[in-house]
Amino acid sequence: MRQPPHVSPLTGCCRVCVRVMLLLLLSVRLSAASVCHSPCVCASDIISCPQRNLSSPPAPLPRYTALLDLSFNCIGRLRSDWTAVRLSALHTLLLGNNGLHFLSPEAFVQVRRLRHLDLSSNALTHLDEFVFEPLPHLEVLMLYNNQIGQIDRTAFSGLLGLQKLYLSQNRVSRFPLELLKDRNRLDKLRLLDVSLNRIRALPLAELQALPTWLKDSVYFHGNPLDCSCDLYSVLIGWLQRELRPVSEFPESHLCVQPVGGAQASILQLNCSAVRVRDEEAFLNQILVLDCDSRYRDATKSWTVPPLANRSTVQPLGDGRLQVGPLQAEDSGEYRCVVEGDGVNETVVVLVRVHNSTQGFGESLNTAYTTLACCVLSIVLVVIYLYLTPCPCSHGNHLAKSTLTDSVHSSSLSVTKTLCQQGATHMDFYQPKEQNGDIRSEIQEEDMKEGQRHEKEDRKRRSSISSGTPIMV
């Protein structure tokens, strides 16, 4: 009888290990296959579950998920534990049309690699502080058609790579100016839509300071803005340059009149025409002109005034033009021609060169005239107050008084003439009544002294006439 071959214990152990590994691989494949839940459609790294009447995201989700579509469901709250694992490969999350009204402050901690987030057409009412802070790579944020009325100033602080923000059709009453103040983020921003909200005032100075290529993508039509000629000037300027936020929605830019509250078209307000801002410069100054075009990457070339010194004109690498040291003949229109595929635009900059030396001399002469007038006025007042002539005799006193009055009137006339020629007016202290009283008392004393001398002379004459015989 044939006996079975001998099997070593080591060989039997290997067979057991192989069987265990096969069972583990089979279980992993079965679990992976069971991740795609029955209401969803799975294709490679895409999980699509729209219109499945879901009240929460399906769980568990595979780590390799790159796109998750949960739109048109009934997910009212997005909690911090909606996914138990970190989805490092997820770049697109679609949650639009869900009736979503609550976002946990930690809702996006497990999906830090998101680049596209759709929260549109929900019931969100406010955005708390740092709610999007875990998403530094987010490029597109869609929040339109919600009920958002309150936005914390730090809500968007973590969105360092944001390129497009859609906030249209909400209840926002404040323009999110913090998005335009961060210069590091401003270079990446490509679109900001705050149209059809409740904004009453725009940061016009900050909007005008934006580069034209970014102005071409800031939409704010459909807001009940307060009517003003400053607002009119901005919109007319954008319309003349065919910037899309105004040229594509000319009838949607309305404002509220301050009296009566009636709506009016901003572009039809009764305001003066917009004047192009000029560049003011001085002799020997170096001026850099910016070709502020709405086309960022187009080819830019400059034409200069015919009398300008072309040897001092130097194009810079970023499309700007350096002119200087400036001379008087460099004044005139400098035109930047922007060309490219379907691009045709001309930016005009008017330069005025002023003679700074002449203006400085005029102001200096005026200052010296004013100072001389003031000093002379003070000297004349001191002379008049403290150097009053002494009353010696009646005749001399009258002569000196007359001379003082003539000097006084002459000083006043000289002072008045100098001050009328450009010096600062100065109020003089003129104690006319006091000086008049002094002169009256002196005159009375002189009269009394004269009468006393006359009486003494009369007595002497009478005594002489009575004691001396008349010689015949």
Secondary structure, 3 states (H helix, E strand, C coil): CCCCCCCCHHHHHHHHHHHHHHHHHHHHHHHHHHHCCCCCEEECCEEECCCCCCCCCCCCCCCCCCEEECCCCCCCEECCCCCCCCCCCCCEEECCCCCCCEECCCCCCCCCCCCEEECCCCCCCEECCCCCCCCCCCCEEECCCCCCCEECCCCCCCCCCCCEEECCCCCCCCCCCHHHHCHHHHCCCCEEECCCCCCCCCCHHHHHHCCHHHHCCEECCCCCEECCHHHHHHHHHHHHCCCHHHHCCHHHCEEECCCCCCEEEHHHCCCCCCCCCCEEEECCCCEEECCCCCCCCCEEEEECCCCCCHHHEEECCCCCEEECCCCHHHCEEEEEEEEECCEEEEEEEEEEEECHHHHHHHHHHHHHHHHHHHHHHHHHHHHHHHCCCCCCCHHHHHHHHHHHHHHHHHHHHHHHHHHHCCCCCCCCCCCHHHHHHHHHHHHHHHHHHHHHHHHHHHHHHHHHHHHCCCCC
